[in-house]
Amino acid sequence: MEPLGYNKERAAKILEKYDLDMLIASSPINVSYTTGLPLYHGSENPILLSLNNMYPHFTLIRRGHEGDAAMIHWVLYRSVERFSWVKDAVGIKSQDESAAAVAKKLKEWDFAGKRVGVETTAPKFLLDILYDPALKLQVINADRAFLDMKVIKSDAEIELLEKATLITEEVIDKTIKALHEGMTDFEIIRTAKKAFLECGADSWDHITMNIGDSDPEAPGTGRAIKRGEIIRLDFGAVYKGYVADINKHVIFGEAPERATQMVDSLLDLQRYIEARVKPGVNMRRLSDDALAYYKESVTDDFFFALAQSKESSLAKLSLEAVNLYNHVITENLAFAVAHSIGMQCEEQHLFGVFESLDEAFEKNMVFEIESWAIFEGALVGVEDCYVVTDTGCRKMSNMDKHILSL
């Protein structure tokens, strides 16, 4: 079979780029990506992931072998040939056998003194082998190499990501239709989980949600919906190993004018970014430009509002300016994040408050634009999925992001 997303030619170039003689994938996601084996929780039976601690899987990709790899796998999984394109496959029945298989390969390939790239999450027993003084290997942090490998998506991967996005939007719609005042976050979560399976997802990547100022990352406290509180639904379906990330805000009653204005401003910021993404555009520079654009817009609002004041007392005008500053600017401070998306919701941050890469967008990058601001102790914002095309970028998601009043 042929790889779905893994590109042997690109893998070979990445080994050259980082001057590595070998890359060893050890995390379930990277093993799955480089071999095709379903080591992810959305697979029909996620047994390989469940047992990976007992029967660790590895992919060994050597320089000079055109991206072809060797694989170490659980021997009792008889469907390796059904899922994987890797021909050099070694079956193991324990962690010790897995370690021995890696050591044997290093010896067979005469790897003493070579540069070997590993993930920073690699297990200690693997590092013990690589740091054997007799081998004199140079062990290199290869996290960036794996990220570079995955950031450009194949057309087949893009199709799966679009399907995951469509399913996620259907799940959000279905969940919204089930909402009612007094419904608890426990009930919302159960409704969403059922909807994921009904809408064709293999599983769910995340069910982030909040009611009012509750923690969206830790729902499930019994918080009940009250009229006038904004509800954030931020879901991600898993479809054949690929995930989506879509959000929607709803409220029972009228949406607060301030929150509506915030969302409008964030959508404007999102459109600013969207209109400027194309192959060759530097990510860090676009991030800086977008933040400057947003700050200028908010500052203009501040000065416009201050100019409407009827206050003649300088002291009172000064106090009014401070209050206005806190209301218009401080409360409108926003942040935007662009992160690549694939077999993980956030493969890496391309730009934003956490990290900004000094690199250019390339065709077939799939990424999320998120922009957020704080309203009454909670985040309100917009997030949508995009794919870079020959001349710009195309939005993959379709859901309207204005706050929906129920």
LUMVEX-40478 format. One record per residue (C-alpha): residue number from 0; residue in one letter; chain; x, y, z. Coordinates in Angstrom, 3 decimals, m for minus. Last residue first. Example, Ala and Ser with C-alpha at 12.3 -4.5 7.8 and 13.67 -1.06 7.14 Angstrom:
% residues 2
<resi 1 resn s chain A px 13.670 py m1.060 pz 7.140>
<resi 0 resn a chain A px 12.300 py m4.500 pz 7.800>
% end
This chain:
% residues 406
<resi 405 resn l chain A px m31.807 py 31.019 pz 21.341>
<resi 404 resn s chain A px m29.387 py 33.806 pz 20.413>
<resi 403 resn l chain A px m26.417 py 32.685 pz 18.282>
<resi 402 resn i chain A px m23.173 py 34.603 pz 18.817>
<resi 401 resn h chain A px m21.603 py 35.321 pz 15.423>
<resi 400 resn k chain A px m19.299 py 32.558 pz 14.163>
<resi 399 resn d chain A px m21.227 py 31.309 pz 11.131>
<resi 398 resn m chain A px m20.229 py 27.718 pz 10.392>
<resi 397 resn n chain A px m18.572 py 27.019 pz 7.042>
<resi 396 resn s chain A px m15.199 py 25.444 pz 7.766>
<resi 395 resn m chain A px m12.569 py 24.660 pz 5.126>
<resi 394 resn k chain A px m11.548 py 28.261 pz 4.481>
<resi 393 resn r chain A px m9.284 py 28.497 pz 1.455>
<resi 392 resn c chain A px m5.871 py 30.127 pz 1.430>
<resi 391 resn g chain A px m3.937 py 32.188 pz m1.076>
<resi 390 resn t chain A px m2.539 py 31.749 pz m4.585>
<resi 389 resn d chain A px m1.464 py 28.130 pz m4.921>
<resi 388 resn t chain A px m3.614 py 27.042 pz m1.972>
<resi 387 resn v chain A px m3.051 py 27.064 pz 1.802>
<resi 386 resn v chain A px m5.735 py 25.148 pz 3.708>
<resi 385 resn y chain A px m7.928 py 26.731 pz 6.370>
<resi 384 resn c chain A px m9.760 py 25.714 pz 9.555>
<resi 383 resn d chain A px m11.789 py 28.150 pz 11.661>
<resi 382 resn e chain A px m11.731 py 29.574 pz 15.166>
<resi 381 resn v chain A px m13.636 py 32.524 pz 16.573>
<resi 380 resn g chain A px m13.639 py 34.122 pz 19.973>
<resi 379 resn v chain A px m15.077 py 34.671 pz 23.387>
<resi 378 resn l chain A px m12.953 py 33.859 pz 26.391>
<resi 377 resn a chain A px m14.483 py 33.998 pz 29.853>
<resi 376 resn g chain A px m14.180 py 36.289 pz 32.882>
<resi 375 resn e chain A px m16.837 py 38.764 pz 31.795>
<resi 374 resn f chain A px m15.589 py 38.942 pz 28.189>
<resi 373 resn i chain A px m11.954 py 38.192 pz 27.382>
<resi 372 resn a chain A px m10.731 py 38.209 pz 23.784>
<resi 371 resn w chain A px m9.881 py 35.463 pz 21.293>
<resi 370 resn s chain A px m8.673 py 34.883 pz 17.751>
<resi 369 resn e chain A px m8.073 py 31.442 pz 16.291>
<resi 368 resn i chain A px m6.853 py 30.735 pz 12.765>
<resi 367 resn e chain A px m6.397 py 27.004 pz 12.223>
<resi 366 resn f chain A px m4.009 py 25.367 pz 9.808>
<resi 365 resn v chain A px m3.662 py 23.023 pz 6.873>
<resi 364 resn m chain A px m0.462 py 23.516 pz 4.882>
<resi 363 resn n chain A px m1.148 py 22.334 pz 1.354>
<resi 362 resn k chain A px 0.899 py 25.090 pz m0.351>
<resi 361 resn e chain A px 3.588 py 26.644 pz 1.811>
<resi 360 resn f chain A px 3.553 py 29.428 pz 4.403>
<resi 359 resn a chain A px 6.945 py 30.946 pz 5.077>
<resi 358 resn e chain A px 9.184 py 30.643 pz 8.122>
<resi 357 resn d chain A px 10.264 py 32.743 pz 11.091>
<resi 356 resn l chain A px 7.937 py 30.727 pz 13.293>
<resi 355 resn s chain A px 5.842 py 32.508 pz 15.879>
<resi 354 resn e chain A px 5.277 py 30.836 pz 19.248>
<resi 353 resn f chain A px 2.905 py 31.056 pz 22.205>
<resi 352 resn v chain A px 1.226 py 34.411 pz 21.572>
<resi 351 resn g chain A px 0.687 py 33.766 pz 17.889>
<resi 350 resn f chain A px 2.303 py 32.147 pz 14.891>
<resi 349 resn l chain A px 2.797 py 28.747 pz 13.303>
<resi 348 resn h chain A px 1.997 py 26.846 pz 16.479>
<resi 347 resn q chain A px 2.630 py 23.132 pz 16.110>
<resi 346 resn e chain A px 0.649 py 19.931 pz 15.716>
<resi 345 resn e chain A px m2.332 py 21.449 pz 17.504>
<resi 344 resn c chain A px m5.388 py 19.240 pz 16.974>
<resi 343 resn q chain A px m3.290 py 16.186 pz 16.244>
<resi 342 resn m chain A px m3.493 py 13.864 pz 13.244>
<resi 341 resn g chain A px m3.595 py 17.061 pz 11.186>
<resi 340 resn i chain A px m3.692 py 20.679 pz 12.304>
<resi 339 resn s chain A px m1.203 py 23.496 pz 12.013>
<resi 338 resn h chain A px m1.609 py 26.342 pz 14.444>
<resi 337 resn a chain A px m2.435 py 29.992 pz 13.880>
<resi 336 resn v chain A px m3.085 py 31.978 pz 17.027>
<resi 335 resn a chain A px m4.598 py 35.402 pz 17.547>
<resi 334 resn f chain A px m4.718 py 37.329 pz 20.777>
<resi 333 resn a chain A px m7.038 py 40.003 pz 21.924>
<resi 332 resn l chain A px m7.019 py 42.978 pz 24.259>
<resi 331 resn n chain A px m10.571 py 44.269 pz 24.076>
<resi 330 resn e chain A px m11.131 py 44.573 pz 27.812>
<resi 329 resn t chain A px m7.958 py 46.626 pz 28.149>
<resi 328 resn i chain A px m8.759 py 48.788 pz 25.143>
<resi 327 resn v chain A px m12.405 py 49.822 pz 25.257>
<resi 326 resn h chain A px m13.369 py 49.447 pz 28.908>
<resi 325 resn n chain A px m10.052 py 50.045 pz 30.629>
<resi 324 resn y chain A px m9.304 py 52.956 pz 28.301>
<resi 323 resn l chain A px m12.801 py 54.349 pz 28.843>
<resi 322 resn n chain A px m12.334 py 54.303 pz 32.580>
<resi 321 resn v chain A px m8.978 py 56.030 pz 32.254>
<resi 320 resn a chain A px m10.383 py 58.580 pz 29.793>
<resi 319 resn e chain A px m13.328 py 59.343 pz 32.076>
<resi 318 resn l chain A px m10.912 py 60.004 pz 34.919>
<resi 317 resn s chain A px m8.972 py 62.424 pz 32.715>
<resi 316 resn l chain A px m12.188 py 64.071 pz 31.570>
<resi 315 resn k chain A px m13.171 py 64.516 pz 35.214>
<resi 314 resn a chain A px m9.867 py 66.211 pz 36.010>
<resi 313 resn l chain A px m9.978 py 68.346 pz 32.856>
<resi 312 resn s chain A px m13.524 py 69.504 pz 33.595>
<resi 311 resn s chain A px m15.350 py 70.164 pz 30.305>
<resi 310 resn e chain A px m17.053 py 66.745 pz 29.937>
<resi 309 resn k chain A px m19.275 py 66.365 pz 26.840>
<resi 308 resn s chain A px m17.375 py 63.271 pz 25.698>
<resi 307 resn q chain A px m17.706 py 62.278 pz 22.015>
<resi 306 resn a chain A px m13.958 py 62.683 pz 21.456>
<resi 305 resn l chain A px m13.305 py 59.974 pz 24.032>
<resi 304 resn a chain A px m15.347 py 57.483 pz 21.995>
<resi 303 resn f chain A px m13.394 py 58.259 pz 18.808>
<resi 302 resn f chain A px m10.096 py 58.084 pz 20.689>
<resi 301 resn f chain A px m10.902 py 54.658 pz 22.112>
<resi 300 resn d chain A px m12.294 py 53.251 pz 18.861>
<resi 299 resn d chain A px m9.138 py 54.366 pz 17.036>
<resi 298 resn t chain A px m7.064 py 52.587 pz 19.678>
<resi 297 resn v chain A px m9.052 py 49.374 pz 19.070>
<resi 296 resn s chain A px m8.435 py 49.511 pz 15.312>
<resi 295 resn e chain A px m4.753 py 50.353 pz 15.787>
<resi 294 resn k chain A px m4.327 py 47.451 pz 18.192>
<resi 293 resn y chain A px m5.929 py 45.066 pz 15.670>
<resi 292 resn y chain A px m3.736 py 46.184 pz 12.801>
<resi 291 resn a chain A px m0.596 py 45.975 pz 14.949>
<resi 290 resn l chain A px m1.556 py 42.439 pz 15.989>
<resi 289 resn a chain A px m2.121 py 41.457 pz 12.357>
<resi 288 resn d chain A px 1.183 py 42.953 pz 11.210>
<resi 287 resn d chain A px 3.141 py 41.139 pz 13.921>
<resi 286 resn s chain A px 1.485 py 37.814 pz 13.049>
<resi 285 resn l chain A px 2.070 py 38.376 pz 9.339>
<resi 284 resn r chain A px 5.769 py 39.024 pz 10.000>
<resi 283 resn r chain A px 6.067 py 35.875 pz 12.089>
<resi 282 resn m chain A px 4.415 py 33.705 pz 9.429>
<resi 281 resn n chain A px 6.424 py 34.948 pz 6.431>
<resi 280 resn v chain A px 4.337 py 34.885 pz 3.251>
<resi 279 resn g chain A px 5.867 py 32.600 pz 0.580>
<resi 278 resn p chain A px 2.711 py 30.635 pz m0.215>
<resi 277 resn k chain A px m0.404 py 32.612 pz 0.686>
<resi 276 resn v chain A px m1.968 py 34.037 pz 3.821>
<resi 275 resn r chain A px m2.855 py 37.730 pz 3.530>
<resi 274 resn a chain A px m6.670 py 37.659 pz 3.171>
<resi 273 resn e chain A px m7.009 py 35.123 pz 5.990>
<resi 272 resn i chain A px m5.055 py 37.309 pz 8.401>
<resi 271 resn y chain A px m7.243 py 40.374 pz 7.891>
<resi 270 resn r chain A px m10.339 py 38.142 pz 7.858>
<resi 269 resn q chain A px m9.418 py 36.802 pz 11.308>
<resi 268 resn l chain A px m8.914 py 40.325 pz 12.628>
<resi 267 resn d chain A px m12.333 py 41.364 pz 11.276>
<resi 266 resn l chain A px m13.841 py 38.251 pz 12.847>
<resi 265 resn l chain A px m12.219 py 39.284 pz 16.126>
<resi 264 resn s chain A px m13.702 py 42.779 pz 15.890>
<resi 263 resn d chain A px m17.196 py 41.391 pz 15.177>
<resi 262 resn v chain A px m16.801 py 38.942 pz 18.073>
<resi 261 resn m chain A px m15.904 py 41.797 pz 20.406>
<resi 260 resn q chain A px m18.831 py 43.911 pz 19.239>
<resi 259 resn t chain A px m21.225 py 41.035 pz 19.937>
<resi 258 resn a chain A px m19.729 py 40.595 pz 23.398>
<resi 257 resn r chain A px m20.237 py 44.291 pz 24.147>
<resi 256 resn e chain A px m23.820 py 44.220 pz 22.842>
<resi 255 resn p chain A px m24.693 py 41.357 pz 25.167>
<resi 254 resn a chain A px m26.427 py 38.537 pz 23.211>
<resi 253 resn e chain A px m30.173 py 38.561 pz 23.870>
<resi 252 resn g chain A px m31.715 py 35.500 pz 25.466>
<resi 251 resn f chain A px m30.456 py 31.972 pz 25.802>
<resi 250 resn i chain A px m26.891 py 32.230 pz 24.504>
<resi 249 resn v chain A px m24.773 py 30.501 pz 21.859>
<resi 248 resn h chain A px m21.101 py 30.594 pz 20.911>
<resi 247 resn k chain A px m19.584 py 28.317 pz 18.233>
<resi 246 resn n chain A px m16.208 py 26.635 pz 17.823>
<resi 245 resn i chain A px m14.397 py 24.361 pz 15.374>
<resi 244 resn d chain A px m11.271 py 22.181 pz 15.644>
<resi 243 resn a chain A px m10.887 py 19.183 pz 13.330>
<resi 242 resn v chain A px m9.047 py 15.880 pz 13.565>
<resi 241 resn y chain A px m7.457 py 13.199 pz 11.406>
<resi 240 resn g chain A px m7.087 py 9.526 pz 12.411>
<resi 239 resn k chain A px m9.792 py 8.143 pz 10.133>
<resi 238 resn y chain A px m12.145 py 10.922 pz 11.268>
<resi 237 resn v chain A px m11.672 py 12.396 pz 14.733>
<resi 236 resn a chain A px m14.112 py 15.183 pz 15.520>
<resi 235 resn g chain A px m13.149 py 18.405 pz 17.307>
<resi 234 resn f chain A px m15.402 py 20.585 pz 19.448>
<resi 233 resn d chain A px m15.453 py 24.081 pz 20.927>
<resi 232 resn l chain A px m18.960 py 24.872 pz 22.211>
<resi 231 resn r chain A px m19.012 py 28.107 pz 24.210>
<resi 230 resn i chain A px m22.159 py 29.035 pz 26.117>
<resi 229 resn i chain A px m22.760 py 32.712 pz 26.896>
<resi 228 resn e chain A px m24.849 py 33.313 pz 30.009>
<resi 227 resn g chain A px m28.021 py 35.434 pz 29.672>
<resi 226 resn r chain A px m30.483 py 32.702 pz 30.617>
<resi 225 resn k chain A px m28.853 py 30.071 pz 32.777>
<resi 224 resn i chain A px m27.346 py 26.790 pz 31.644>
<resi 223 resn a chain A px m26.360 py 24.447 pz 34.462>
<resi 222 resn r chain A px m22.907 py 23.810 pz 35.918>
<resi 221 resn g chain A px m22.681 py 20.169 pz 37.010>
<resi 220 resn t chain A px m18.895 py 20.157 pz 37.080>
<resi 219 resn g chain A px m18.213 py 18.404 pz 33.779>
<resi 218 resn p chain A px m16.173 py 20.909 pz 31.832>
<resi 217 resn a chain A px m12.430 py 21.242 pz 32.387>
<resi 216 resn e chain A px m10.830 py 23.063 pz 29.431>
<resi 215 resn p chain A px m13.736 py 25.499 pz 29.125>
<resi 214 resn d chain A px m13.321 py 26.621 pz 32.765>
<resi 213 resn s chain A px m16.632 py 28.163 pz 33.850>
<resi 212 resn d chain A px m17.167 py 31.907 pz 33.266>
<resi 211 resn g chain A px m20.508 py 31.658 pz 31.496>
<resi 210 resn i chain A px m21.134 py 28.067 pz 30.469>
<resi 209 resn n chain A px m18.015 py 26.456 pz 29.060>
<resi 208 resn m chain A px m17.044 py 23.953 pz 26.448>
<resi 207 resn t chain A px m14.115 py 21.901 pz 25.114>
<resi 206 resn i chain A px m15.159 py 18.521 pz 23.801>
<resi 205 resn h chain A px m11.895 py 17.292 pz 22.308>
<resi 204 resn d chain A px m10.550 py 14.728 pz 19.856>
<resi 203 resn w chain A px m13.849 py 12.918 pz 19.446>
<resi 202 resn s chain A px m14.307 py 9.441 pz 17.966>
<resi 201 resn d chain A px m14.677 py 7.630 pz 14.653>
<resi 200 resn a chain A px m16.895 py 10.453 pz 13.474>
<resi 199 resn g chain A px m19.911 py 9.615 pz 11.313>
<resi 198 resn c chain A px m22.617 py 12.015 pz 12.488>
<resi 197 resn e chain A px m24.208 py 9.513 pz 14.897>
<resi 196 resn l chain A px m20.831 py 8.828 pz 16.518>
<resi 195 resn f chain A px m20.115 py 12.498 pz 17.146>
<resi 194 resn a chain A px m23.730 py 13.111 pz 18.170>
<resi 193 resn k chain A px m23.518 py 10.627 pz 21.046>
<resi 192 resn k chain A px m20.434 py 12.372 pz 22.371>
<resi 191 resn a chain A px m22.106 py 15.773 pz 22.024>
<resi 190 resn t chain A px m25.223 py 14.768 pz 23.954>
<resi 189 resn r chain A px m23.110 py 13.238 pz 26.732>
<resi 188 resn i chain A px m21.055 py 16.442 pz 26.965>
<resi 187 resn i chain A px m24.163 py 18.639 pz 27.027>
<resi 186 resn e chain A px m25.709 py 16.498 pz 29.761>
<resi 185 resn f chain A px m22.618 py 16.796 pz 31.958>
<resi 184 resn d chain A px m22.549 py 20.552 pz 31.243>
<resi 183 resn t chain A px m25.983 py 20.780 pz 32.788>
<resi 182 resn m chain A px m29.262 py 21.674 pz 31.062>
<resi 181 resn g chain A px m31.240 py 24.202 pz 33.121>
<resi 180 resn e chain A px m32.220 py 26.231 pz 30.074>
<resi 179 resn h chain A px m32.284 py 24.052 pz 26.979>
<resi 178 resn l chain A px m29.762 py 22.725 pz 24.494>
<resi 177 resn a chain A px m30.646 py 19.826 pz 22.165>
<resi 176 resn k chain A px m30.675 py 21.887 pz 18.967>
<resi 175 resn i chain A px m27.263 py 23.288 pz 19.919>
<resi 174 resn t chain A px m25.836 py 19.769 pz 20.195>
<resi 173 resn k chain A px m27.022 py 18.856 pz 16.711>
<resi 172 resn d chain A px m25.517 py 22.000 pz 15.216>
<resi 171 resn i chain A px m22.225 py 21.379 pz 17.048>
<resi 170 resn v chain A px m22.165 py 17.776 pz 15.828>
<resi 169 resn e chain A px m22.844 py 18.847 pz 12.234>
<resi 168 resn e chain A px m19.998 py 21.360 pz 12.455>
<resi 167 resn t chain A px m17.691 py 18.644 pz 13.744>
<resi 166 resn i chain A px m18.700 py 16.274 pz 10.937>
<resi 165 resn l chain A px m17.884 py 18.894 pz 8.292>
<resi 164 resn t chain A px m14.489 py 19.564 pz 9.883>
<resi 163 resn a chain A px m13.621 py 15.842 pz 10.082>
<resi 162 resn k chain A px m14.590 py 15.521 pz 6.400>
<resi 161 resn e chain A px m12.384 py 18.482 pz 5.511>
<resi 160 resn l chain A px m9.507 py 16.932 pz 7.455>
<resi 159 resn l chain A px m9.994 py 13.624 pz 5.640>
<resi 158 resn e chain A px m9.962 py 15.338 pz 2.240>
<resi 157 resn i chain A px m6.861 py 17.312 pz 3.228>
<resi 156 resn e chain A px m5.090 py 14.069 pz 4.141>
<resi 155 resn a chain A px m5.819 py 12.617 pz 0.698>
<resi 154 resn d chain A px m4.507 py 15.777 pz m0.995>
<resi 153 resn s chain A px m1.261 py 15.336 pz 0.933>
<resi 152 resn k chain A px m0.509 py 17.650 pz 3.818>
<resi 151 resn i chain A px 2.584 py 19.772 pz 4.395>
<resi 150 resn v chain A px 3.146 py 20.162 pz 8.163>
<resi 149 resn k chain A px 3.917 py 16.505 pz 8.777>
<resi 148 resn m chain A px 7.620 py 16.223 pz 7.908>
<resi 147 resn d chain A px 8.465 py 19.649 pz 9.269>
<resi 146 resn l chain A px 6.916 py 18.629 pz 12.601>
<resi 145 resn f chain A px 8.970 py 15.431 pz 12.585>
<resi 144 resn a chain A px 12.192 py 17.360 pz 11.960>
<resi 143 resn r chain A px 11.290 py 19.914 pz 14.627>
<resi 142 resn d chain A px 10.998 py 17.218 pz 17.278>
<resi 141 resn a chain A px 14.381 py 15.775 pz 16.280>
<resi 140 resn n chain A px 16.446 py 16.488 pz 19.412>
<resi 139 resn i chain A px 19.801 py 14.894 pz 18.533>
<resi 138 resn v chain A px 21.658 py 11.879 pz 19.937>
<resi 137 resn q chain A px 25.249 py 11.770 pz 18.670>
<resi 136 resn l chain A px 26.155 py 8.094 pz 18.926>
<resi 135 resn k chain A px 29.331 py 6.892 pz 20.604>
<resi 134 resn l chain A px 28.171 py 3.273 pz 20.179>
<resi 133 resn a chain A px 30.322 py 1.792 pz 22.964>
<resi 132 resn p chain A px 29.244 py 4.524 pz 25.366>
<resi 131 resn d chain A px 25.605 py 3.299 pz 25.164>
<resi 130 resn y chain A px 23.645 py 6.551 pz 24.928>
<resi 129 resn l chain A px 21.364 py 5.205 pz 22.184>
<resi 128 resn i chain A px 20.433 py 2.118 pz 24.177>
<resi 127 resn d chain A px 19.716 py 4.058 pz 27.364>
<resi 126 resn l chain A px 17.731 py 6.549 pz 25.262>
<resi 125 resn l chain A px 15.421 py 3.728 pz 24.149>
<resi 124 resn f chain A px 14.965 py 2.555 pz 27.743>
<resi 123 resn k chain A px 14.215 py 6.136 pz 28.774>
<resi 122 resn p chain A px 11.226 py 6.460 pz 26.466>
<resi 121 resn a chain A px 11.309 py 9.112 pz 23.684>
<resi 120 resn t chain A px 9.326 py 12.243 pz 24.592>
<resi 119 resn t chain A px 12.080 py 14.539 pz 23.289>
<resi 118 resn e chain A px 11.691 py 12.815 pz 19.936>
<resi 117 resn v chain A px 14.799 py 11.222 pz 18.500>
<resi 116 resn g chain A px 17.388 py 12.114 pz 15.851>
<resi 115 resn v chain A px 20.454 py 9.883 pz 15.450>
<resi 114 resn r chain A px 23.818 py 11.235 pz 14.300>
<resi 113 resn k chain A px 26.350 py 8.436 pz 13.699>
<resi 112 resn g chain A px 29.386 py 7.415 pz 15.798>
<resi 111 resn a chain A px 28.584 py 3.681 pz 15.714>
<resi 110 resn f chain A px 25.763 py 2.943 pz 13.274>
<resi 109 resn d chain A px 27.101 py m0.244 pz 11.707>
<resi 108 resn w chain A px 23.723 py m1.078 pz 10.155>
<resi 107 resn e chain A px 23.605 py m4.507 pz 11.764>
<resi 106 resn k chain A px 24.677 py m3.046 pz 15.129>
<resi 105 resn l chain A px 22.082 py m0.286 pz 15.117>
<resi 104 resn k chain A px 19.434 py m2.794 pz 13.976>
<resi 103 resn k chain A px 20.309 py m5.179 pz 16.817>
<resi 102 resn a chain A px 20.063 py m2.412 pz 19.404>
<resi 101 resn v chain A px 16.601 py m1.438 pz 18.139>
<resi 100 resn a chain A px 15.432 py m5.073 pz 18.231>
<resi 99 resn a chain A px 16.849 py m5.563 pz 21.739>
<resi 98 resn a chain A px 14.876 py m2.583 pz 23.019>
<resi 97 resn s chain A px 11.654 py m3.942 pz 21.506>
<resi 96 resn e chain A px 12.431 py m7.388 pz 22.909>
<resi 95 resn d chain A px 12.849 py m5.867 pz 26.377>
<resi 94 resn q chain A px 9.560 py m3.979 pz 26.005>
<resi 93 resn s chain A px 7.832 py m7.260 pz 25.237>
<resi 92 resn k chain A px 6.492 py m9.528 pz 22.477>
<resi 91 resn i chain A px 8.261 py m8.105 pz 19.396>
<resi 90 resn g chain A px 7.706 py m8.298 pz 15.631>
<resi 89 resn v chain A px 10.255 py m6.758 pz 13.251>
<resi 88 resn a chain A px 9.003 py m5.123 pz 10.052>
<resi 87 resn d chain A px 11.213 py m4.214 pz 7.076>
<resi 86 resn k chain A px 8.468 py m3.932 pz 4.444>
<resi 85 resn v chain A px 6.832 py m0.706 pz 5.639>
<resi 84 resn w chain A px 3.682 py 0.064 pz 3.617>
<resi 83 resn s chain A px 1.449 py m0.512 pz 6.633>
<resi 82 resn f chain A px m2.259 py m1.121 pz 7.241>
<resi 81 resn r chain A px m3.067 py m4.537 pz 5.767>
<resi 80 resn e chain A px 0.509 py m5.754 pz 6.049>
<resi 79 resn v chain A px 0.464 py m5.169 pz 9.801>
<resi 78 resn s chain A px m2.814 py m7.052 pz 10.265>
<resi 77 resn r chain A px m1.541 py m9.870 pz 12.471>
<resi 76 resn y chain A px m1.049 py m7.808 pz 15.622>
<resi 75 resn l chain A px 0.477 py m10.514 pz 17.819>
<resi 74 resn v chain A px 3.995 py m9.347 pz 16.911>
<resi 73 resn w chain A px 3.670 py m5.896 pz 18.474>
<resi 72 resn h chain A px 5.747 py m3.655 pz 16.226>
<resi 71 resn i chain A px 9.268 py m2.527 pz 15.309>
<resi 70 resn m chain A px 9.387 py m0.817 pz 11.923>
<resi 69 resn a chain A px 12.111 py m0.185 pz 9.364>
<resi 68 resn a chain A px 11.881 py 2.743 pz 7.010>
<resi 67 resn d chain A px 12.128 py 3.836 pz 3.398>
<resi 66 resn g chain A px 12.703 py 7.571 pz 3.010>
<resi 65 resn e chain A px 15.022 py 7.281 pz 0.045>
<resi 64 resn h chain A px 17.458 py 4.939 pz 1.825>
<resi 63 resn g chain A px 20.413 py 7.338 pz 2.055>
<resi 62 resn r chain A px 19.555 py 8.520 pz 5.543>
<resi 61 resn r chain A px 17.766 py 5.949 pz 7.627>
<resi 60 resn i chain A px 14.206 py 5.997 pz 9.002>
<resi 59 resn l chain A px 13.607 py 3.834 pz 12.076>
<resi 58 resn t chain A px 9.975 py 3.596 pz 13.186>
<resi 57 resn f chain A px 9.237 py 2.392 pz 16.694>
<resi 56 resn h chain A px 6.424 py 0.607 pz 18.536>
<resi 55 resn p chain A px 6.503 py m0.191 pz 22.235>
<resi 54 resn y chain A px 4.811 py m3.424 pz 23.378>
<resi 53 resn m chain A px 3.922 py m2.951 pz 27.035>
<resi 52 resn n chain A px 3.517 py 0.839 pz 26.958>
<resi 51 resn n chain A px 1.988 py 0.612 pz 23.484>
<resi 50 resn l chain A px m0.815 py m1.610 pz 24.747>
<resi 49 resn s chain A px m3.647 py 0.922 pz 24.622>
<resi 48 resn l chain A px m2.318 py 2.561 pz 21.468>
<resi 47 resn l chain A px m2.126 py m0.742 pz 19.616>
<resi 46 resn i chain A px m5.548 py m1.696 pz 21.000>
<resi 45 resn p chain A px m7.306 py 1.345 pz 19.548>
<resi 44 resn n chain A px m9.956 py m0.845 pz 17.886>
<resi 43 resn e chain A px m11.788 py 0.909 pz 15.067>
<resi 42 resn s chain A px m9.234 py 3.715 pz 15.296>
<resi 41 resn g chain A px m10.134 py 6.956 pz 17.094>
<resi 40 resn h chain A px m7.659 py 6.426 pz 19.928>
<resi 39 resn y chain A px m4.597 py 6.478 pz 17.715>
<resi 38 resn l chain A px m1.899 py 3.911 pz 16.949>
<resi 37 resn p chain A px m3.487 py 2.782 pz 13.684>
<resi 36 resn l chain A px m0.398 py 1.467 pz 11.820>
<resi 35 resn g chain A px 0.233 py 3.582 pz 8.723>
<resi 34 resn t chain A px 4.017 py 3.462 pz 9.148>
<resi 33 resn t chain A px 5.365 py 7.029 pz 9.344>
<resi 32 resn y chain A px 2.153 py 8.723 pz 10.533>
<resi 31 resn s chain A px 1.261 py 5.962 pz 13.013>
<resi 30 resn v chain A px 4.757 py 5.971 pz 14.458>
<resi 29 resn n chain A px 4.586 py 9.766 pz 14.675>
<resi 28 resn i chain A px 1.213 py 9.713 pz 16.457>
<resi 27 resn p chain A px 2.156 py 6.850 pz 18.798>
<resi 26 resn s chain A px 5.358 py 8.592 pz 19.934>
<resi 25 resn s chain A px 8.568 py 6.655 pz 19.178>
<resi 24 resn a chain A px 9.780 py 7.817 pz 15.774>
<resi 23 resn i chain A px 13.503 py 7.291 pz 15.264>
<resi 22 resn l chain A px 15.231 py 9.438 pz 12.652>
<resi 21 resn m chain A px 18.585 py 8.299 pz 11.297>
<resi 20 resn d chain A px 21.797 py 9.645 pz 9.788>
<resi 19 resn l chain A px 20.759 py 13.198 pz 10.567>
<resi 18 resn d chain A px 22.195 py 16.333 pz 8.956>
<resi 17 resn y chain A px 19.100 py 18.382 pz 9.786>
<resi 16 resn k chain A px 18.362 py 19.278 pz 6.152>
<resi 15 resn e chain A px 19.623 py 15.925 pz 4.867>
<resi 14 resn l chain A px 17.253 py 13.958 pz 7.116>
<resi 13 resn i chain A px 14.521 py 16.405 pz 6.106>
<resi 12 resn k chain A px 15.213 py 15.745 pz 2.425>
<resi 11 resn a chain A px 14.801 py 11.990 pz 2.916>
<resi 10 resn a chain A px 11.503 py 12.545 pz 4.745>
<resi 9 resn r chain A px 10.299 py 14.777 pz 1.906>
<resi 8 resn e chain A px 11.038 py 12.028 pz m0.625>
<resi 7 resn k chain A px 9.353 py 9.380 pz 1.525>
<resi 6 resn n chain A px 6.162 py 11.404 pz 1.911>
<resi 5 resn y chain A px 4.003 py 10.299 pz 4.832>
<resi 4 resn g chain A px 0.443 py 11.466 pz 4.274>
<resi 3 resn l chain A px m1.523 py 8.430 pz 3.139>
<resi 2 resn p chain A px 1.391 py 6.115 pz 2.452>
<resi 1 resn e chain A px 0.987 py 3.640 pz m0.434>
<resi 0 resn m chain A px 0.000 py 0.000 pz 0.000>
% end
